[in-house]
Amino acid sequence: MDLGELLVAQALAAGLVFARLGTALMFLPGFGEQSIPARHRLLFALALSVSLSPLAPIEGAAQAAPVALLAIFATEITIGLWIGTTARILFSALSFAGYQLGMVAGLSNAFAPSQGSFEGSTLLSGLLLMAGVVLIFVTELHHVMITALIDSYVLFPPGRLMLGDLAQQTVRAVARSFYLGVSLAAPFYVLSLVLNLGMGLANRVMPSLPVFFVAAPLLIAGGLAGLVFAGPPMLSAMMQALADWLTGFSF
């Protein structure tokens, strides 16, 4: 193999790694946040793909025929898209919990900025998502993400796509995310039930009591107080769930 063929093979190998890693980094929590400019994310994905390409077992795939190489590129992009979006689905449990907390505490606002969450989010969901992104880097969970991307080549060799398994794992991730969101917001459901029940009883005893003006400050104060005490366990549970999913790529 002469120098030209060697350079082409190395470039194709780096391109195959970028097809998987770059697509995943566009959606992974922390790396794929909307607040980060797309150009910066692209440059980071390129640098990471070039640096990690020697660790990926893609030598044989990079030397395939042109038509087969295009199919391998499409497969790698699909796998990277699945990894990034599945991790984002799990991470969206914080957005769901924050949305429910905002509804319970009376702090929901349809015009609140969406920090990597769904449209119509609340300020509290944005706060929880930003705290979760900070914890990803503080706890060095981003290192686990990069390790999982490299270990994914063991589960998904280059050019092999198992659509049935990917669909099944996506459904499980959605169910897990919904379960986490409801579990994280459960204390605030109880808090809202107790406060509203107390206000209802007070209104029955004293019909002239302006319940709305009395209950609204209590709900807001109770929601913020509950967030102070329940916020750290909520974030810890979310980080643990995400770490458990990412470590599933390792053997």
C-alpha positions in Angstrom: 0.0 0.0 0.0 1.5 3.3 -1.1 1.3 6.6 0.8 -1.8 7.8 -1.1 -3.8 4.7 -0.4 -2.7 4.8 3.3 -3.9 8.4 3.7 -7.2 7.6 2.0 -7.8 4.6 4.3 -7.0 6.6 7.4 -9.3 9.4 6.2 -12.2 6.9 5.6 -11.6 5.3 9.0 -11.8 8.7 10.7 -14.9 9.5 8.7 -16.6 6.2 9.8 -15.8 7.0 13.4 -17.1 10.6 13.0 -20.3 9.2 11.5 -21.1 7.4 14.7 -19.5 9.6 17.3 -20.4 12.9 15.7 -24.1 12.0 15.3 -24.2 10.8 18.9 -22.6 13.9 20.3 -25.2 16.1 18.5 -27.8 14.7 20.9 -26.0 13.4 24.0 -26.9 15.3 27.2 -24.2 17.9 28.0 -22.5 17.7 24.6 -25.6 18.3 22.5 -27.2 21.2 24.3 -28.9 23.8 22.2 -27.1 26.6 24.1 -23.8 25.4 22.6 -23.2 26.7 19.1 -23.5 24.0 16.4 -20.1 25.0 15.0 -18.4 24.3 18.3 -20.1 21.0 18.7 -19.1 20.0 15.1 -15.4 21.0 15.8 -15.4 19.0 19.0 -16.9 16.0 17.3 -14.3 16.1 14.6 -11.4 16.4 17.0 -12.7 13.6 19.2 -13.3 11.3 16.2 -9.8 11.8 14.9 -8.3 11.2 18.3 -10.4 8.1 19.0 -10.2 6.5 15.5 -7.2 4.3 16.3 -9.3 2.7 19.1 -12.2 1.8 16.9 -12.1 -1.6 15.0 -12.9 -0.2 11.6 -9.9 -1.1 9.5 -11.7 -3.7 7.4 -14.8 -1.6 7.0 -12.9 1.4 5.7 -11.5 -0.8 2.8 -14.9 -1.9 1.6 -16.2 -1.3 -1.9 -17.8 2.2 -2.5 -21.4 1.0 -2.5 -20.8 -1.1 0.6 -19.0 1.8 2.2 -22.0 4.0 1.7 -24.2 1.4 3.4 -21.7 1.2 6.3 -21.8 5.0 6.7 -25.6 5.0 6.8 -25.5 2.2 9.5 -23.0 4.1 11.6 -25.1 7.3 11.4 -28.2 5.3 12.5 -26.4 3.8 15.5 -25.0 7.1 16.6 -28.4 8.7 16.3 -29.9 5.9 18.4 -27.3 6.3 21.1 -27.7 10.1 21.3 -31.5 10.2 21.2 -31.9 7.3 23.7 -29.7 9.0 26.2 -31.6 12.3 25.6 -34.9 10.4 26.2 -33.6 9.2 29.6 -32.4 12.7 30.5 -35.8 14.2 29.6 -37.1 12.6 32.8 -35.8 15.8 34.5 -37.8 17.9 32.2 -40.9 16.0 32.8 -40.4 16.1 36.6 -39.7 19.9 36.4 -42.8 20.4 34.3 -45.0 18.6 36.9 -43.3 20.5 39.7 -44.1 23.8 37.9 -47.7 22.8 37.5 -48.0 21.8 41.1 -46.3 24.9 42.5 -48.2 27.2 40.2 -44.9 28.3 38.5 -45.7 27.1 35.0 -45.2 29.5 32.1 -45.8 28.7 28.4 -43.3 31.4 27.4 -40.5 30.1 29.5 -37.3 29.4 27.5 -36.7 25.7 26.7 -33.3 24.7 27.9 -32.9 21.5 26.0 -36.4 20.4 26.8 -39.8 20.4 25.2 -41.6 23.5 24.1 -43.8 25.1 26.8 -41.5 24.1 29.6 -41.4 25.7 33.0 -38.7 27.7 34.7 -38.2 24.8 37.2 -37.7 22.2 34.4 -35.1 24.5 32.8 -33.4 24.9 36.2 -33.3 21.1 36.7 -32.0 20.5 33.2 -29.2 23.1 33.7 -28.3 21.5 37.0 -28.3 18.1 35.4 -25.9 19.3 32.6 -23.6 20.8 35.2 -23.6 17.5 37.2 -22.7 15.6 34.0 -19.4 17.4 33.8 -18.8 17.8 37.6 -19.3 14.1 38.2 -17.2 13.3 35.1 -20.1 11.4 33.6 -19.0 12.8 30.2 -16.0 10.5 30.4 -18.4 7.6 30.8 -20.2 8.8 27.7 -17.1 8.8 25.6 -16.1 5.3 27.0 -19.6 4.1 26.1 -19.2 5.4 22.5 -16.0 3.4 22.1 -17.5 0.3 23.8 -20.5 0.5 21.5 -18.3 -1.0 18.7 -18.4 -4.3 20.7 -22.2 -4.4 20.7 -22.6 -2.9 17.3 -19.8 -3.8 15.0 -19.3 -1.5 12.0 -21.8 -2.2 9.3 -24.2 -4.3 11.4 -27.6 -2.9 12.3 -30.1 -4.7 14.5 -33.2 -2.7 14.0 -35.4 -4.9 16.2 -33.1 -4.6 19.2 -32.7 -0.9 18.7 -36.5 -0.4 18.6 -37.0 -2.6 21.7 -34.4 -0.7 23.7 -35.9 2.6 22.6 -39.3 1.5 23.9 -37.7 0.5 27.2 -35.9 3.8 27.5 -39.2 5.7 27.0 -40.8 3.6 29.7 -37.9 4.1 32.0 -37.9 7.9 31.4 -41.6 8.1 32.2 -41.2 6.0 35.3 -38.2 8.2 36.5 -40.1 11.4 35.8 -43.2 10.3 37.8 -41.0 9.0 40.6 -39.0 12.2 40.8 -42.2 14.3 40.9 -44.0 12.0 43.3 -43.2 14.1 46.5 -44.6 17.2 44.9 -47.9 15.3 44.0 -48.3 14.5 47.7 -47.4 18.1 48.7 -50.0 19.5 46.3 -52.6 17.1 47.5 -52.1 18.0 51.2 -52.0 21.7 50.6 -55.1 21.7 48.3 -57.0 19.4 50.7 -56.1 21.7 53.6 -57.3 24.8 51.7 -60.5 23.0 50.7 -61.3 22.1 54.3 -60.5 25.7 55.4 -62.8 27.0 52.7 -65.6 24.7 54.0 -65.1 26.0 57.6 -64.7 29.6 56.5 -66.6 30.2 53.2 -65.5 33.9 53.1 -61.9 32.9 53.0 -60.2 34.0 49.7 -58.8 30.5 49.0 -57.1 31.4 45.7 -55.1 34.3 47.2 -54.1 32.3 50.3 -53.3 29.0 48.5 -51.2 30.4 45.7 -48.4 31.7 47.9 -48.5 28.5 50.0 -48.2 26.4 46.9 -45.3 28.4 45.6 -43.5 28.4 48.9 -44.2 24.7 49.4 -42.9 23.9 45.9 -39.7 25.8 46.3 -39.1 24.4 49.8 -39.7 20.9 48.4 -37.3 21.5 45.6 -34.6 22.6 48.1 -34.9 19.3 50.0 -35.8 16.9 47.1 -33.7 18.5 44.4 -30.3 16.8 45.3 -31.9 13.3 45.5 -33.7 13.9 42.2 -30.5 14.9 40.4 -28.6 12.0 42.0 -31.2 9.5 40.9 -31.1 10.9 37.3 -27.3 10.8 37.1 -27.3 7.2 38.4 -29.9 6.1 35.9 -28.0 7.7 33.0 -24.7 6.2 34.3 -26.3 2.7 34.5 -27.5 2.9 31.0 -24.2 4.1 29.7 -22.2 1.4 31.5 -24.4 -1.2 29.8 -22.2 -0.8 26.7 -19.2 -2.2 28.7 -18.5 -5.8 29.4 
